[in-house]
């Protein structure tokens, strides 16, 4: 049985949403889910640049912290870079909760978005707690 791409409920009456590719269409259980899926896809198209910038910035900070540690500079600077990277990654993931297409197919857009936001909060709390512990 097919499942709705948005809410992941079983589909009784199929509503399709074209993805731009002529061969593939997303299946939804209702017109409301079709609209919510369109809104999510439009949000992704508008905000993916900011998501990627946040992820690359956080990776850059972690890399800078690694270089600082390898060169033997200040422990505080290394800690600040690495934990700052975790916090920025958590903020990026929380405000732009995008995941892989496989996870959307496995759990649906709604559940995957909640899970990714939860992981963003975990990253933020990990970063803040490491700052508190290490400095």
C-alpha positions in Angstrom: 0.0 0.0 0.0 1.3 3.4 -0.9 1.8 6.1 1.7 1.3 9.9 1.6 4.6 11.8 1.2 3.5 14.4 3.7 1.7 12.8 6.6 2.7 9.1 5.8 -0.8 7.8 6.2 -2.0 5.0 3.9 -3.5 6.4 0.7 -7.1 5.5 0.0 -7.7 8.0 -2.8 -4.5 9.1 -4.6 -3.7 12.7 -5.2 -0.6 13.3 -7.3 1.8 16.1 -7.3 4.2 16.4 -10.2 7.9 16.9 -9.2 9.1 18.5 -12.4 10.3 15.2 -13.7 7.8 13.7 -16.2 8.3 10.2 -14.9 7.9 10.7 -11.2 5.0 12.1 -9.2 4.6 12.4 -5.4 1.5 10.7 -3.9 -0.6 12.4 -1.3 -3.7 11.3 0.6 -5.7 14.5 0.3 -5.7 17.9 -1.3 -4.6 19.5 2.0 -1.4 17.3 1.9 -0.8 18.2 -1.7 -0.9 21.9 -0.8 1.3 21.4 2.3 3.8 19.4 0.1 3.8 22.2 -2.5 4.5 24.7 0.3 7.3 22.7 1.7 8.9 22.3 -1.7 8.6 26.0 -2.4 10.2 26.7 1.1 13.0 24.4 0.2 13.7 26.1 -3.1 13.7 29.5 -1.4 15.8 28.6 1.6 18.2 26.0 0.5 21.0 28.6 -0.1 20.8 29.7 3.6 20.8 26.1 4.8 23.9 25.3 2.8 25.6 28.5 3.9 24.9 27.6 7.6 26.3 24.1 7.1 29.4 25.2 5.3 30.0 27.9 8.0 29.7 25.4 10.8 32.1 23.0 9.0 34.5 25.9 8.5 34.5 26.6 12.2 35.1 23.0 13.1 37.9 22.9 10.6 39.4 26.1 12.0 39.2 24.6 15.5 41.0 21.5 14.3 43.8 23.7 12.8 44.0 25.7 16.0 44.3 22.5 18.0 46.9 21.0 15.6 49.1 24.1 15.8 48.9 24.2 19.5 47.2 27.6 20.0 44.8 28.5 22.7 42.6 25.7 24.1 39.8 28.3 24.5 40.0 29.4 20.9 39.8 25.8 19.7 36.8 25.1 22.0 35.1 28.2 20.9 35.5 27.4 17.2 34.4 23.8 17.5 31.4 24.4 19.8 30.4 27.4 17.8 30.3 25.2 14.7 28.0 22.8 16.5 25.7 25.6 17.6 25.6 27.2 14.1 24.9 23.7 12.6 22.1 23.2 15.1 20.6 26.6 14.3 20.8 25.9 10.6 19.2 22.5 10.9 16.4 23.8 13.2 15.4 26.7 11.1 15.9 24.9 7.8 14.8 21.3 8.5 15.8 19.6 5.3 16.7 16.0 5.0 17.4 13.4 2.3 14.6 12.3 -0.1 14.9 8.7 1.3 14.0 9.9 4.8 11.0 11.7 3.4 9.9 8.6 1.7 10.5 6.5 4.8 8.8 8.7 7.4 7.0 11.4 5.5 7.7 15.2 5.3 5.9 16.0 8.6 7.7 13.4 10.8 11.1 13.9 9.2 10.8 17.7 9.7 10.0 17.2 13.4 12.9 14.7 13.8 15.4 17.1 12.1 14.3 20.0 14.2 14.8 17.8 17.3 18.3 17.0 16.1 19.0 20.7 15.6 18.0 21.3 19.2 20.3 18.5 20.3 23.2 20.0 18.4 22.6 23.5 19.9 22.4 22.0 23.5 25.6 19.9 22.8 27.5 23.0 21.7 26.4 25.1 24.5 27.1 22.4 27.1 30.5 21.8 25.7 31.3 25.6 25.9 30.2 25.5 29.6 32.2 22.3 30.4 35.4 23.1 28.5 35.9 26.8 29.1 
